[in-house]
Amino acid sequence: MELNGSSAIVTGGASGIGEACVRLLAKRGAKVVIADIQEEKGQALAKEVGGAYCKVDVTNTQDIINATEMAKSMGPIRALVNSAGIGWAQRTVGKDGTYESAANLDAF
């Protein structure tokens, strides 16, 4: 698949599976927007692959709009990878806000 002249958005793209997706999409010719809360890692990766970094909390609608506008300015959006995630090892039943935070992320 060739993505020359197009753009892509990868949420959670600064590390892990998201980072691997960023690298692959860039290798295929896409200009990738790394949408992540990890600023330092995101900026470094964007510089390395010729993409762009956008600070994004995926539970914040305006952040998502900002990343989308950034990608649109780089070319038609041809790919979206949702790789953002949060995790913790704790019991969520009866914990105020903990389950809600995970559910809000999954809803995106």
C-alpha positions in Angstrom: 0.0 0.0 0.0 1.4 3.4 -1.1 0.4 6.4 0.9 2.5 9.1 -0.8 0.8 12.5 -0.6 -1.6 11.5 2.1 -1.7 11.9 5.8 -2.4 9.6 8.8 -3.2 10.0 12.5 -1.9 7.7 15.1 -3.3 8.1 18.6 -0.8 6.9 21.2 1.8 7.1 18.5 4.8 8.2 20.7 5.5 4.7 22.0 4.8 1.0 21.8 2.4 -0.4 19.1 1.5 3.2 18.1 5.1 4.1 17.5 5.5 1.0 15.3 2.4 2.1 13.3 3.9 5.6 12.9 7.1 4.1 11.5 5.3 1.8 9.1 2.9 4.5 7.8 5.8 6.9 7.3 7.8 4.2 5.5 4.8 3.8 3.1 4.8 7.5 2.3 2.3 9.0 4.7 2.8 12.2 6.6 1.9 11.0 10.1 0.4 13.1 12.9 1.6 11.6 16.2 -1.4 12.3 18.6 -0.1 11.6 22.1 0.3 13.2 25.5 4.0 12.2 25.6 5.4 15.5 24.2 9.2 14.7 24.3 8.9 11.3 22.7 6.3 12.5 20.2 8.3 15.4 19.0 11.5 13.3 18.6 9.7 10.6 16.6 8.0 13.2 14.4 11.3 14.8 13.6 12.8 11.4 12.9 10.1 10.2 10.5 9.2 13.6 8.9 5.8 13.8 10.5 4.2 16.1 13.0 3.4 15.9 16.7 0.1 17.1 18.2 -0.4 17.0 22.0 -3.6 15.0 22.4 -5.6 13.7 25.3 -8.0 11.4 23.4 -10.8 12.1 25.9 -10.7 15.8 24.9 -12.8 16.6 21.8 -10.8 19.8 21.0 -7.5 17.9 21.0 -9.0 15.5 18.5 -10.2 18.3 16.3 -6.7 19.9 16.4 -5.0 16.7 15.4 -7.5 16.2 12.5 -7.0 19.7 11.3 -3.2 19.2 11.4 -3.5 16.0 9.4 -5.8 17.6 6.8 -3.2 20.4 6.3 -0.6 17.7 5.4 -2.8 15.9 2.8 -5.9 13.8 2.5 -6.4 11.6 5.6 -6.1 8.0 4.5 -5.5 6.2 7.8 -6.3 6.4 11.5 -4.8 4.1 14.1 -6.3 4.3 17.5 -3.5 3.0 19.8 -3.9 5.3 22.8 -4.5 3.5 26.0 -4.2 3.8 29.8 -3.7 1.0 32.2 -3.2 0.2 35.8 -3.2 -2.8 38.0 -5.9 -2.2 40.4 -9.5 -3.2 41.2 -11.9 -0.8 39.4 -15.2 -1.9 41.0 -16.2 0.7 43.6 -13.4 3.2 42.6 -14.8 6.6 41.8 -13.6 7.8 38.4 -11.3 4.9 37.7 -13.7 2.9 35.6 -15.2 6.0 34.1 -11.8 7.1 32.8 -11.2 3.8 31.1 -14.7 3.8 29.7 -14.3 7.3 28.2 -11.1 6.3 26.5 -12.8 3.2 25.0 -15.7 5.2 23.8 -13.4 7.2 21.5 
